[in-house]
């Protein structure tokens, strides 16, 4: 999945947005915020009906994202 690989490479972004919902399409951040409903509304307002959406883990849980993105084994 392109979006997950892209998120895995965005170290500064993941740290900045830890604990927030993020919406991504391809290799582009569409929206982010503390509430899923608002992130989905922002995405739709930008014309993105079905973004990849995930709640970024707190920094201590970051290994899960990195492992899923193939950045660590």
C-alpha positions as CSV (number, residue, x, y, z in Angstrom):
1,X,0.0,0.0,0.0
2,X,1.6,3.2,-1.2
3,X,0.1,5.4,1.6
4,X,1.5,3.2,4.4
5,X,4.9,3.1,2.9
6,X,4.9,6.9,2.5
7,X,3.8,7.3,6.1
8,X,6.6,5.0,7.2
9,X,9.2,7.4,5.6
10,X,7.7,10.5,7.2
11,X,9.5,10.6,10.5
12,X,9.0,14.2,11.3
13,X,5.4,14.2,10.3
14,X,4.6,11.1,12.4
15,X,6.2,12.7,15.4
16,X,4.4,16.0,14.9
17,X,1.0,14.3,14.4
18,X,1.3,11.5,16.9
19,X,-2.1,10.7,18.4
20,X,-4.0,12.3,15.6
21,X,-6.0,10.9,12.7
22,X,-4.5,11.4,9.3
23,X,-5.9,11.0,5.8
24,X,-3.6,10.3,3.0
25,X,-4.0,9.8,-0.7
26,X,-1.0,8.4,-2.6
27,X,1.9,10.3,-1.2
28,X,0.0,13.3,-0.1
29,X,-1.4,14.3,3.3
30,X,-5.0,15.3,2.8
31,X,-6.1,16.1,6.4
32,X,-5.3,15.5,10.0
33,X,-6.9,16.2,13.4
34,X,-7.9,14.7,16.7
35,X,-11.4,13.6,15.5
36,X,-12.0,11.0,12.8
37,X,-15.3,12.6,11.6
38,X,-13.6,16.0,11.0
39,X,-10.7,14.4,9.1
40,X,-13.2,12.6,6.9
41,X,-15.2,15.8,6.3
42,X,-12.0,17.7,5.4
43,X,-11.0,15.0,3.0
44,X,-14.4,15.0,1.3
45,X,-14.2,18.8,1.1
46,X,-11.0,18.4,-0.9
47,X,-12.7,16.0,-3.3
48,X,-11.1,12.8,-1.8
49,X,-13.9,10.4,-1.1
50,X,-11.9,7.4,0.0
51,X,-8.6,8.3,1.6
52,X,-6.3,6.0,3.5
53,X,-7.1,6.9,7.1
54,X,-5.2,5.9,10.2
55,X,-4.7,7.2,13.8
56,X,-0.9,7.7,14.2
57,X,0.3,6.0,17.3
58,X,2.1,7.8,20.1
59,X,5.9,7.8,19.6
60,X,6.2,4.8,22.0
61,X,4.0,2.7,19.6
62,X,5.7,3.9,16.4
63,X,7.4,0.5,15.8
64,X,4.1,-0.9,14.7
65,X,3.8,1.6,11.8
66,X,7.5,1.2,10.8
67,X,7.2,-2.6,10.8
68,X,4.0,-2.5,8.7
69,X,5.7,-0.1,6.2
70,X,8.6,-2.5,5.9
71,X,11.0,0.0,7.4
72,X,12.1,-2.4,10.2
73,X,12.0,-6.2,10.4
